[in-house]
Amino acid sequence: MREVHKQGALNRLKTVRGHLDAVITMVDDERYCPDVMKQVSALQSSLEKVNRILLQNHIETCVPEAVAGGRTEEIVDELMEALRYTSAVTGPSFVAHLPEEVKAI
């Protein structure tokens, strides 16, 4: 795993952990439901960003190696499976960061 992606994912996950504790406290304190829901949505968004970081790492490291090794069909199947776990990977900001050899697949 590239260090930049590892650190990005870990930092975000640690933030999520603290945020989740705060949301649990909100539920324990019977806070206003829409306020809690807003915080849950923020947590989901943060976790989605972790998924995108992990997917980007996979695309930048594992995919080029697999393509170079002639395992194109296998890696495409693997990517299709990975895409099931994230909902926002087709936007222009994500695609713009992909390596050219991946865009060519």
N, C-alpha and C positions, 0 to 999 in steps of 0.2 A: 504494500500500500504506500502510495506517495505520502511523504511526511505532511505536506500541506493539507491533503485531504484528511489524513488521520487526525491532525490537530483541529481542523475545522469541525469534523464530526464529533470528536470528544468534547470540544468546548461547547458546542450546541447541546449535546446530550447532558452535560453537567448543568447547563442553564435550565434545560427542561426538567431535570430532577428537582431543582430548587423551586421552579414554577409549579410543578405538580404538588409538592408539599404545601405550597400556599393555597392551591385549589382545594386540596383535601381539608385544610383548615377552614376554608370558606364553606364547604359542605357541612363540616362539623358544627360550625357557627350558624348554620341555616341562613346563609346570606341569600339575597334576592336571586332567584333562579336565573333570570337573564344575565345577571352579572357573572354568575358561575359559568353559564353557557359560553359567554364571550371569552372567558379565560380558557375553557376547554378547547374552543376553536383556535385560540392562539397556540396552545400546546400542539394541536394537530398540525398546524402550519409549520411549526418548528420541527416536528418529526418528519414531515414531508421534505423539508429542506435537508435533513440528514440523509434521507433516502436519495435525494438528488446528488448529494456529495458522494455517496457510496457508488451510485451508478456512474457518475462521471469518472471516478477512480477506476472502476471496472472497464469502462470504455477506453480510457487512456492507457491502461496497462495490459489487461488480459486480452482484450479484443485484438489489438495489433499483433500480439504474439500468436494468437490462434490463427489469424488470417495468414501471417507469414509462415506458419506451420502447416498450411493447407487445410485447416479445420473450419473453413468458412461456414458450411452448413450447420455444423455443431454449435458454433458461437452465435449464429443468428437465432437458433432455437433457444439457446441460453438467454440471449438478450430479450427475446419475446417473453420468456418466463419472468425475467427480472422486471420488465415493464409493467407487469401485472401489479407490482407492489408500489408503484408511484403514479400519481395522476397528472403531473404537470411537467412532462419531459419533452413535449413536442413544441413548446414555445420557442420563439426566435432567440431569446437570451440563452437558453440551454444549448440549442443546436449550434449557435455561433461559436461556442467554446470547444466543439468537438474537433479532433484531429482530422485533417483532410482525408486520410486513408479510411477513416471510419465513415465519413460522409459519402464516400464513393461506393460503399457496400450496398 
